[in-house]
Amino acid sequence: MTSQPTGVAPHPGTVGVDWDAVEREAVRALSEYVKIDSSHPVGRTTETAAFMAERLAGAGIESKLYPTEVEGKVNLVARLPAERPLGKPLLLSNHMDVVQAVAGDWTFDPYSGEVANGYVYGRGALDMKGMGVMELMAMLLLKRRGVELARDVILLCTCDEEIGSTLGAKWMAERHFADLDPAFMLDEGGSGMRGFFSVGDVFEVVVSEKRAVRIRMIARAEPGHASQPWKGAATHRLVRAANAILSQDPEDRLCLPVEEMVRRLGGESAVREIAAQRATRPLLHDTVSLTMMSGGYKINIIPEQAEMSLDCRLLPDTDEHSFVSNLEQVVNDPAVRFEVEWPNAPNATASWDGELFRAIEQACLAHAAGSVVTPSVCVGGTDARFFRERGVPAYGLVPGLYTAEDLKGFHGIDERLSIANLRLGTQIVYDLVLRAAAR
């Protein structure tokens, strides 16, 4: 299967921590944090940043706000400095904004912060205020316990991740990179998975991510009366084009991180297990999703124009121009035009033999004995891409062990984080920070 380290002990710096007290504090903090509505379309993060700043200040940690040109959208940076740093900082990243939630669909109000049945409920509990609290607790523990650092540890809390990070991580990387300039970065994207693989519990540590290509497929033709249909109508052309694309079976292949993942999970049987799950299947191929359709203005008129939008997610080693050219050939209709939004991030992959990956791996194995840690690819997008494109090794993991039911909470109804996973995640984050940044 794999030659991963065995019998890994928790970092000595975790010994003596009152984890029951840490758990209680983390639960209170997360419950209060998700009560703050930072959802889009407003995406206001002034109050969430104040929440973080207040708790950091209570432990004697200073933070700095980075207001953007849009009122209410701010980013926060806090730093624990090393007296004699041996290298660049470790960056702990999380975003404070969340997607919308319709209260009528939820068991508990999405901004209630209800603690029930061993869970903290609320929009953002998983994505990603829960990890924000894990990273906050790690900062507080470092300060309270007087840990001597070999490098600075920076906490970055951003806005706008859910709408492309324009005023969040992208803005910080473009305008204030010198204030961060990390050796490596921990962000979201991967997770611990329970019940997915026959080898047992698996931590997927994201080292790269798929790149998004967005296509507007536009058909134009002569309009006419709906009583006289013809094959050349814009709507009919567009439906045929979409059918041609979506009826194609995607071609499976293993990009390098997934190839290593398969090796660590046991070979060919792991490929079948990856293919069997909706959450992991996109690791094996490029994907095309039809997400929006529009056309027409009266039921008895065949319109002159119709549009469909395709959200395509490409494996890191896919050539985006060849991919789009292939779709155009599949459609093979000059009356159907493609408008393409090309990827905004390069093909960048962090090493799974690097210092931070090893620290993550050891921390996971120390606090979840018998688990497997593997590199993987994020099938969505994260803030880490803006740092990878600057050469920063960036890794994604929301630590904890999540079932398929748990993972439905990402952008879903009744989003929640178990208290057990909040505790485990905090232990893993603190442990890996000690391994990567303590003297």
C-alpha positions in Angstrom: 0.0 0.0 0.0 2.4 2.8 1.2 5.5 3.3 3.3 4.0 6.0 5.5 5.5 6.6 8.9 4.0 4.4 11.6 3.8 4.8 15.3 4.0 8.6 15.1 3.6 10.3 18.5 2.0 13.6 19.1 4.4 16.5 19.2 5.9 17.0 22.7 4.4 20.5 22.7 0.9 19.1 22.8 1.6 17.3 26.0 0.0 19.0 29.0 -2.6 20.9 27.0 -6.0 20.7 28.6 -7.9 19.6 25.5 -11.2 19.4 27.3 -10.9 23.1 28.0 -9.7 23.9 24.5 -12.7 22.0 23.1 -15.2 24.0 25.2 -13.6 27.3 24.2 -13.5 26.2 20.5 -17.2 25.2 20.6 -18.2 28.6 22.2 -16.1 30.5 19.6 -17.5 28.6 16.6 -21.1 29.0 17.9 -20.6 32.7 18.2 -18.7 33.0 14.9 -21.4 31.4 12.7 -24.0 33.8 14.3 -22.3 36.6 12.4 -23.9 36.8 9.0 -21.1 37.3 6.5 -23.0 35.7 3.5 -23.1 37.0 0.0 -24.4 38.9 -2.0 -23.2 41.4 0.7 -20.2 39.4 2.0 -19.5 41.8 4.8 -16.6 40.8 7.0 -16.1 43.8 9.3 -17.8 42.0 12.2 -16.1 38.7 11.6 -12.7 40.4 11.5 -13.6 42.2 14.8 -14.6 38.8 16.3 -11.1 37.4 15.4 -9.2 40.5 16.5 -11.0 40.6 19.9 -10.0 37.0 20.7 -6.5 37.5 19.5 -6.1 40.6 21.5 -7.4 38.8 24.6 -4.2 36.6 24.4 -2.0 39.6 23.6 -1.8 39.0 19.9 -1.9 42.1 17.7 -3.7 42.0 14.4 -4.0 44.4 11.5 -7.0 45.1 9.3 -6.7 45.6 5.5 -9.8 47.5 4.4 -10.7 47.3 0.7 -12.3 49.8 -1.6 -15.7 48.2 -0.9 -17.2 49.2 2.4 -17.6 46.4 4.8 -15.1 44.1 3.1 -11.9 43.8 5.1 -9.1 41.2 5.5 -7.2 40.5 8.8 -3.6 39.5 9.4 -2.1 38.5 12.8 1.5 37.5 13.4 3.3 35.7 16.1 7.0 36.7 15.6 10.0 34.5 16.1 12.9 36.3 17.9 15.5 34.8 15.6 13.7 33.4 12.6 15.4 30.6 10.8 13.2 30.9 7.7 10.2 32.6 6.2 6.8 32.4 8.0 4.2 29.7 8.1 0.8 31.1 6.8 -2.5 29.8 8.2 -5.2 30.9 5.9 -9.0 30.9 6.1 -11.9 32.9 4.7 -14.6 34.7 6.7 -17.3 35.0 4.0 -19.9 32.3 3.4 -22.5 31.4 0.8 -26.2 32.3 1.3 -28.6 30.1 3.2 -32.4 30.0 3.2 -33.6 29.7 6.8 -36.8 27.9 5.9 -34.9 24.9 4.6 -32.9 24.4 7.8 -33.6 22.5 11.0 -32.0 25.3 12.9 -31.7 28.9 11.7 -28.4 29.0 9.7 -27.1 31.9 11.9 -28.2 30.5 15.2 -24.9 28.8 16.1 -27.0 26.0 17.7 -25.1 23.3 19.6 -27.0 20.1 19.5 -26.5 16.4 19.1 -22.8 16.7 19.3 -22.6 19.3 16.5 -22.3 23.0 16.0 -24.8 24.0 13.3 -24.6 27.1 11.1 -23.7 28.4 7.7 -19.9 28.3 7.5 -19.4 25.7 10.2 -17.5 23.6 7.6 -16.8 26.2 4.9 -14.8 27.6 6.6 -15.4 29.2 9.9 -14.7 25.9 11.6 -11.2 25.8 10.3 -10.8 29.5 11.1 -11.5 28.6 14.7 -9.0 25.7 14.6 -6.3 28.1 13.4 -7.4 30.8 15.9 -7.0 28.2 18.7 -3.6 27.2 17.5 -2.5 30.9 17.6 -3.9 31.3 21.1 -2.2 28.1 22.3 1.2 29.2 20.9 0.9 32.5 22.7 -0.5 31.3 26.0 2.1 28.4 26.3 5.0 30.7 25.4 6.2 28.5 22.5 9.5 29.5 21.2 9.2 29.9 17.4 11.8 29.2 14.7 9.7 31.1 12.2 6.8 33.6 12.3 3.3 32.2 12.3 0.8 34.3 10.4 -3.0 34.1 10.5 -4.7 35.4 7.4 -8.5 35.8 7.4 -9.9 37.0 4.1 -13.2 38.1 2.4 -14.6 37.3 -1.0 -13.4 33.7 -1.3 -16.9 32.5 -2.3 -17.1 34.9 -5.2 -13.6 34.5 -6.6 -11.4 36.2 -3.9 -11.2 39.5 -5.9 -10.9 41.6 -2.7 -9.7 38.8 -0.5 -6.6 36.5 -1.1 -6.1 37.8 -4.7 -6.1 41.4 -3.5 -3.8 40.6 -0.6 -1.4 38.6 -2.8 -1.3 41.4 -5.4 -1.1 44.4 -3.0 0.3 43.2 0.3 2.3 40.1 -0.5 5.4 41.6 1.2 3.5 41.6 4.5 3.1 37.8 4.2 5.8 36.3 2.0 5.5 32.9 3.5 7.7 29.8 3.2 4.5 27.7 2.9 0.8 27.9 3.5 -2.1 25.9 5.0 -5.6 26.5 3.5 -8.7 24.5 2.8 -9.5 22.2 -0.1 -8.8 18.7 1.2 -10.4 16.9 4.2 -10.2 13.8 6.3 -12.6 11.2 4.8 -14.3 8.4 6.8 -16.1 5.5 5.1 -14.8 6.3 1.6 -11.9 3.9 1.2 -11.3 0.3 2.1 -7.9 1.1 3.7 -9.7 3.1 6.4 -9.6 6.8 7.3 -7.9 8.9 4.7 -6.6 12.5 4.9 -6.6 14.1 1.4 -4.0 16.9 1.5 -4.5 19.1 -1.5 -1.3 20.0 -3.3 -2.9 21.4 -6.5 -6.4 22.2 -7.8 -8.4 22.0 -10.9 -8.5 25.1 -13.1 -11.8 26.5 -14.2 -12.7 27.2 -17.8 -16.1 28.9 -18.2 -17.8 28.8 -21.6 -20.9 30.7 -22.8 -22.3 28.7 -25.8 -24.4 31.1 -27.9 -26.5 30.1 -30.8 -28.0 32.6 -33.3 -30.4 31.9 -36.2 -33.5 33.4 -37.9 -36.5 33.6 -35.5 -39.9 32.4 -36.4 -43.3 31.2 -35.4 -43.4 28.2 -33.0 -45.9 26.5 -35.3 -43.3 26.1 -37.9 -40.2 24.5 -36.3 -37.0 23.7 -38.2 -33.7 22.2 -37.4 -31.8 25.4 -37.9 -33.5 27.2 -35.0 -31.2 28.7 -32.4 -32.8 26.8 -29.5 -32.7 23.5 -31.4 -29.0 24.0 -32.4 -28.1 24.8 -28.9 -29.8 21.7 -27.4 -28.0 19.5 -30.0 -24.7 21.2 -29.1 -25.2 20.6 -25.4 -26.3 17.0 -26.0 -23.2 16.3 -28.1 -20.9 17.6 -25.3 -22.7 16.0 -22.3 -23.3 12.6 -23.9 -19.5 12.1 -24.2 -18.0 9.9 -21.5 -15.0 11.7 -19.9 -11.6 10.1 -20.4 -10.1 9.0 -17.1 -6.4 9.5 -16.4 -4.2 9.9 -13.4 -2.5 13.2 -12.9 0.6 13.0 -10.8 -0.9 13.8 -7.3 -3.8 11.4 -7.9 -1.4 8.8 -9.2 0.5 9.0 -5.9 -2.9 9.0 -4.1 -3.8 5.7 -5.8 -0.5 4.2 -4.9 -0.9 5.1 -1.2 -4.5 3.8 -1.2 -3.7 0.4 -2.6 -3.6 0.6 -6.4 -6.3 -0.4 -8.9 -8.9 -1.0 -6.2 -8.5 2.6 -5.1 -9.3 3.8 -8.6 -12.6 2.0 -8.4 -13.4 3.5 -5.0 -12.5 7.0 -6.2 -14.8 6.5 -9.2 -17.7 5.2 -7.0 -18.1 8.4 -5.1 -19.6 11.6 -6.4 -17.2 13.7 -4.2 -14.1 12.0 -5.5 -15.0 10.9 -9.1 -13.9 14.3 -10.6 -10.3 13.5 -9.5 -10.1 11.1 -12.5 -11.1 13.4 -15.4 -11.9 16.8 -16.6 -15.6 17.8 -16.0 -18.2 19.8 -17.8 -21.3 21.0 -16.0 -24.3 22.8 -17.7 -25.2 25.4 -15.1 -27.3 28.1 -16.8 -29.7 28.3 -19.8 -31.5 31.3 -21.3 -33.4 32.1 -24.5 -36.8 33.1 -25.7 -39.4 35.8 -24.6 -42.7 34.3 -25.7 -43.9 30.8 -25.9 -45.1 30.9 -29.5 -41.9 32.5 -30.8 -38.7 30.6 -31.7 -36.1 33.1 -30.6 -33.2 34.4 -32.7 -30.7 33.7 -29.8 -30.2 31.2 -27.0 -27.4 30.7 -24.5 -26.0 28.0 -22.2 -23.2 28.3 -19.7 -20.7 25.5 -19.1 -18.5 25.3 -16.0 -15.5 23.1 -16.9 -13.0 22.0 -14.3 -9.7 20.7 -15.7 -7.1 18.5 -14.1 -3.8 20.4 -13.5 -2.0 18.9 -16.5 -4.8 19.5 -19.0 -4.1 22.0 -21.8 -7.1 24.3 -21.7 -6.8 25.4 -25.4 -6.8 21.8 -26.6 -9.8 21.1 -24.3 -11.9 23.9 -25.7 -10.9 23.1 -29.3 -12.1 19.6 -28.7 -15.5 20.8 -27.5 -15.8 23.0 -30.6 -15.1 20.1 -32.8 -17.7 18.0 -30.9 -20.3 20.7 -31.5 -19.3 21.2 -35.1 -21.8 24.0 -35.8 -20.7 27.4 -37.1 -23.9 28.9 -35.8 -22.9 28.1 -32.2 -20.3 30.5 -30.9 -18.1 29.9 -27.8 -17.2 32.8 -25.5 -14.4 31.5 -23.2 -13.2 32.7 -19.8 -9.8 31.1 -19.4 -8.2 29.9 -16.2 -6.9 32.6 -13.8 -4.3 30.4 -12.2 -1.3 28.5 -13.7 -0.7 24.7 -13.3 1.1 24.7 -10.0 1.6 21.7 -7.7 3.2 21.7 -4.3 5.6 18.9 -3.4 4.4 16.1 -1.2 8.0 15.7 0.0 8.2 19.2 1.4 8.5 20.3 5.0 4.9 21.4 5.6 3.5 18.3 3.9 5.6 16.1 6.2 4.4 18.1 9.3 0.8 17.7 8.2 1.2 14.0 7.6 2.9 13.4 11.0 0.2 15.4 12.8 -2.6 13.5 11.2 -1.0 10.2 11.9 -0.3 11.2 15.5 -3.9 12.1 16.3 -5.7 9.6 14.0 -3.7 6.4 14.4 -4.0 4.0 11.5 -5.1 6.6 9.0 -3.5 7.2 5.6 -2.3 10.6 4.4 -2.1 11.3 0.7 -1.6 14.1 -1.7 -4.7 15.0 -3.7 -6.2 17.7 -6.0 -9.0 20.1 -5.1 -11.8 19.7 -7.6 -13.0 23.2 -6.8 -11.0 26.4 -6.2 -9.4 27.9 -3.1 -7.4 31.0 -2.1 -4.2 28.9 -2.2 -4.0 29.3 -6.0 -2.9 33.0 -5.6 0.0 31.9 -3.5 1.0 28.8 -5.6 1.3 31.0 -8.6 3.9 33.0 -6.7 5.9 29.9 -5.9 4.6 29.3 -2.4 4.0 25.6 -1.6 0.4 25.7 -0.5 -1.5 22.8 1.0 -5.2 22.3 1.6 -6.7 20.4 4.5 -9.7 20.9 6.7 -8.6 18.5 9.4 -11.1 16.1 10.9 -12.7 12.9 9.7 -15.8 13.5 7.7 -18.5 11.1 6.4 -20.2 11.6 3.1 -23.2 12.9 5.0 -21.0 15.5 6.8 -19.5 16.7 3.5 -23.0 17.5 2.1 -22.9 20.5 4.4 -20.5 22.3 2.1 -22.9 24.9 0.6 -25.7 22.6 1.7 -28.6 22.6 4.1 -28.0 22.1 7.8 -24.3 22.7 7.5 -22.6 21.5 10.7 -19.3 20.5 12.3 -19.1 17.8 14.9 -17.6 18.7 18.2 -15.3 15.7 17.9 -14.0 16.9 14.6 -13.6 20.5 15.9 -11.4 19.0 18.7 -9.5 16.7 16.4 -8.9 19.4 13.8 -7.6 21.8 16.5 -5.2 19.1 17.7 -3.9 18.5 14.2 -3.5 22.1 13.3 -1.7 22.9 16.6 0.5 19.8 16.2 1.5 20.6 12.6 2.3 24.2 13.5 4.6 23.0 16.2 6.4 20.7 13.8 6.7 23.3 11.1 7.4 26.5 13.2 8.5 25.7 16.7 12.2 25.9 17.6 
